[in-house]
Amino acid sequence: MASGVKPRVKVPKKAAAGDTITIKTLISHKMESGQRKDDDGNIIPRSIINRFTCDFNGENVVDITLEPAISTNPYFEFQALVPEAGEFKFTWYDDDGSVYEESKMIAIG
């Protein structure tokens, strides 16, 4: 597991049924492309977030494949339709096999 990785998510606490909301996510991750060398001349192994998904009540909303050119601390902003109260589950997948998760509930009101 990469050190210092911290996912952050912003989801409204409530919305009307059928509303489209804006979701913002950011994960702190230094992202190594596998192209750089350390001070001793050794290649620093590739370490990137290679996939991001968002599900709402078990149904996929977003599924993104990331490539080595992605920036440090990837930020995503997207819209989602909220048909009912429920839970958004956000998942980031790292090259080293680590999985980082965050969940946010949304109420109908």
N, C-alpha and C positions, 0 to 999 in steps of 0.2 A: 504494500500500500504506500502510495506517495505521501510524503509528509506535508503538512500544512494545507491539505485539501479541505475546503469548506464550501458546501453548497448553500446558496441563498435563493429564496423564492418569494415573490410578492404576488398574492392572489387576493382579490376583494373578499371580505368576510361574508358578504351576502349579495344576492342579485335577484332580480325577478325571473321567474321561470321563462325560458326562451330568450333571455338576454345573451348578448355576446360580450364577453369580458376580455380585458387585456391582462395577460400573464407575463411577468418578467422574471427571468432566472439568470443567475451568475454563479459560476463555480470558480473558486480560487484554486488555480492549478498552474504550475510554471511551464508546462508543455515543452518537452525536449523533442526535437525532430529526428534525432539520431544522426545528424550531420556534423554536430560540433564536437570539439575535442577538449578534454580537461587540461590542466596545467602540465601534466606528464605526457601529453600527446595521445592518450587513450580516448577512443570514441565514447561519448556519453550515450548510453542506450536510449533508444526512442521511448518516450513516455508521454502519451497524449490521451486525452479523453477521445475515444474513437466512436462513441455513439451516445446519443441523448434521446430519451423517450419521455413522453407524458401520457398518462392514462387517466381517464375519469370514470370512476365506478367500474373499473375493469375493462373499459373500452379504450382503444388507442386513439389519441388525439394528434400526437406528433411523434415521428420517428425519424431522427436525423443521423446520417453517417458523417463523421468528421474525418478530415484528411490531415496529414502532417503540417500543412500550411496554416492551420487554424491558429488564431492568436492566443497568447497567454490569457488566462481568466476568461474563457468564453462566455459571452452574454447572449441570451436569446430573449426576444420579445415576440409574442404571438397572441392571436385571439382564439377563444374557444367559446362554443355555444354551451350554455348551462340549462339543460332541460329540467333538472331537478336538483334537490340538495344532494351533496355527496362529497367524495374525496378525490382530489387530484393527487396522483402519485408521480413523482419525478425521479428519473433514474439516469445516472451518468455511468458509463462503462469505461474503464481505464485499460490501457495496453497490458498492464501487469496482472490483469484479472480482477482487480479491485472494482467493487460496485459501490457507488455512493447514492443514497436515497434520501428523499425528503417528501413529506406529505403535507397537504393543506386541505382543510375542510372548507366548504362553502355552503351557506344556508340560503334558503329561499325566503325572501321577505319583502 
